[in-house]
């Protein structure tokens, strides 16, 4: 069996010190014995996944980690999500993300506050009913709505490149949690179209039976859509042509799955996998092992839970998410791969920080560790039995990769430049 390569992406796990944790981060205080062991036996370092001048989005960060310079390849996240959903796009189409959100209940839309960018992590079944009713009322011959997973949906403006330009300003809803929305509504060319959609969606959703039931059950209602993340059709070079290995991508998030599909990686769905902490962690590990045993050389496992906890400002759940990943993903992978007696390398890292105190992404470098089953504990000066996988130790004791898209070269044993 040829050597295998596994990347475990613990989305948003990196953080800032918190007073509630004795000025430590969730990554520092989490009980993660398997990750800690791999760090001691492997290489640790820091990587800047977000280039200077690029917004710290999950699209840019994950492109970097998979070996694609986002300054060249990024066309926006919503188009990657559209690809994952099987939506056919032309080069002239414009895609947008359409969240279902919870806004406060002031009568004046402009006075409302962003309560919850995910509408209480609404179920896919509920959200599809809501977004289809919104679509029936609002979509036109050129502007189409597509239901997705949970609160995440897509709008496609057919031929929109001729209608929309770079003056259009759209703000991610998770960047304005707890803030009044008036200053963050769509602006620029055609911004009035999307603002009108948002205003009308509030009237459609306010008395909707799905939301009435959610309120009765003590859940946040999905009482508005929020439009953001303008993008155009993506094009990526083949991962196989870049690195000479076949691979698979495992993610419950359409964005990451879409990147994988565009790169020619095989998308793998895991029953029970979600984009939050209530996911089948071990199911993702088992699916990855199955891909490797079936002949794939590379698997990219994306786990969203720490990022969602960061956006929600919940440090306790973020710690728990990291611990679950250690026990139900990393442990299962290592034990089974060791049992298979196959040579393998595993890289573990966040894509970007999602600090609890900010509740959004930041462009700070993130820690990474690389464990190689063949030569762990030997090889480079950075390998040390005292290695620690957190946001601080690798800054002074590990290597630093200043251009994130070159980390994959290093991981796959090519020369880092």
Secondary structure, DSSP 8 states (H G I E B T S, - for coil): ---EEEEEEETT-----BGGGTSB-HHHHS--HHHHHHHHHSEEEEE--S-TTS---HHHHHHHHTT--HHHH---HHHHHHHHTT----TT-EEEEEEEEEE---SSGGG-BEEETTTTT--HHHHHHHHHHHHHHH--SSEEEEEEETTEEEEEETTGGGT--TT-B---GGGSTTSBSGGGS-BSTTHHHHHHHHHHHHHHHHT-HHHHHHHHTT-----EEEEEEEE-------HHHHHS--EEEE-SSHHHHHHHHHTT-EEE--TT--SSSSS-HHHHHHHHHHHHHTT-SEEEEEE-HHHHHHHHT-HHHHHHHHHHHIIIIIHHHHHHHHHHT--EEEEEE-SSEEETTTTEEE---EEEEEEETTTTT-SSTT--TT---SSSHHHHHSEEESSGGGHHHHHTTS---
